[in-house]
Amino acid sequence: MVKRIDVAVSKHQLRLFDGNRLIKVYPIGVGRILTPTPTGTYTIINKQLNPGGPFGALWMGLSKPHYGIHGTNNPASIGKHVSHGCIRIHNHDVMEWSSQVPVGTRVTIHP
């Protein structure tokens, strides 16, 4: 079970942890310069399968209003600064670990 998520914006990486044990590292897309991904510590407050629009296969909302971790319909955006601040991840990646990430999971986002 994932206990926490660590997002390194400048490295375009999302890391899943069980306590201090690294489970896996995933490539991500993050916010543009004008709409940066917010740094800080948040929690996942909701999850929605197939939310529609550009959000891919799954949306996980953060306690920072209007921000989340979500799949993408544009896989070429992974590894780039392209979003309006959300964290984009390949649909197959987010579906791989989403069942292990309960609402309430801590998400730390840093440069």
C-alpha positions in Angstrom: 0.0 0.0 0.0 1.4 3.4 -1.0 1.9 5.6 2.1 3.1 8.7 0.4 3.9 10.2 -3.0 6.9 12.5 -3.7 6.8 14.7 -6.8 10.1 16.3 -8.1 9.0 18.9 -10.5 12.4 19.7 -12.1 13.1 16.0 -12.6 9.7 15.3 -14.0 9.4 12.4 -11.5 6.7 11.0 -9.3 7.9 8.5 -6.7 5.7 6.1 -4.7 6.8 5.1 -1.2 5.7 2.6 1.4 7.2 4.3 4.5 10.8 4.9 3.5 10.9 2.1 0.9 10.8 3.4 -2.7 8.2 1.3 -4.6 8.6 2.8 -8.1 9.5 6.0 -10.1 7.3 7.3 -12.9 7.8 10.1 -15.5 5.4 13.0 -15.4 4.4 16.2 -17.0 4.1 19.3 -14.9 3.0 22.9 -15.0 4.2 25.6 -17.4 6.2 28.6 -16.2 3.1 30.8 -16.2 1.0 28.1 -14.5 3.5 26.2 -12.3 2.7 23.0 -10.3 2.3 24.2 -6.7 4.9 23.1 -4.2 3.9 22.0 -0.7 2.4 19.0 1.1 -1.2 18.0 0.2 -3.4 15.0 0.4 -5.5 13.1 -2.2 -9.1 14.1 -1.5 -10.9 12.2 -4.2 -10.5 9.8 -7.2 -12.6 9.5 -10.3 -12.2 7.0 -13.1 -12.6 8.2 -16.7 -13.3 11.9 -15.7 -13.4 13.0 -19.4 -11.7 15.8 -21.1 -7.9 15.9 -21.0 -7.7 14.0 -17.7 -7.1 10.6 -19.2 -8.1 7.4 -17.4 -8.1 8.7 -13.8 -8.2 11.9 -11.8 -6.9 12.1 -8.2 -7.8 15.5 -6.7 -5.4 17.2 -4.3 -6.3 19.2 -1.2 -5.0 22.2 -3.1 -8.3 23.2 -5.0 -8.3 22.7 -8.8 -5.1 20.6 -8.8 -4.6 16.9 -9.1 -2.6 14.0 -10.5 -4.2 12.6 -13.6 -3.7 10.5 -16.7 -3.4 12.2 -20.0 -4.7 11.9 -23.6 -1.4 13.4 -24.8 1.4 11.0 -23.9 3.9 13.3 -25.6 3.4 15.8 -22.8 5.1 13.5 -20.3 8.5 14.9 -19.3 7.6 18.5 -20.2 6.4 21.6 -18.5 3.0 21.7 -20.3 0.1 21.7 -17.9 -1.9 24.3 -16.0 -0.3 23.1 -12.8 -1.6 19.5 -12.6 0.7 16.5 -12.6 0.2 14.4 -15.7 1.1 10.8 -15.9 0.7 8.1 -18.5 -2.7 6.4 -18.3 -1.2 2.9 -18.0 1.1 4.1 -15.1 -1.7 5.8 -13.1 -3.9 2.8 -13.5 -1.1 0.5 -12.4 -0.8 2.0 -8.9 -4.1 3.9 -8.4 -5.7 1.0 -6.4 -2.8 1.2 -3.9 -3.3 4.9 -3.3 -6.2 5.6 -0.9 -7.9 8.9 -0.4 -5.9 10.6 2.3 -2.5 9.7 0.9 0.1 12.4 1.4 1.6 14.1 -1.7 4.7 16.2 -1.3 5.6 18.4 -4.3 9.0 20.1 -4.5 11.2 21.8 -7.1 
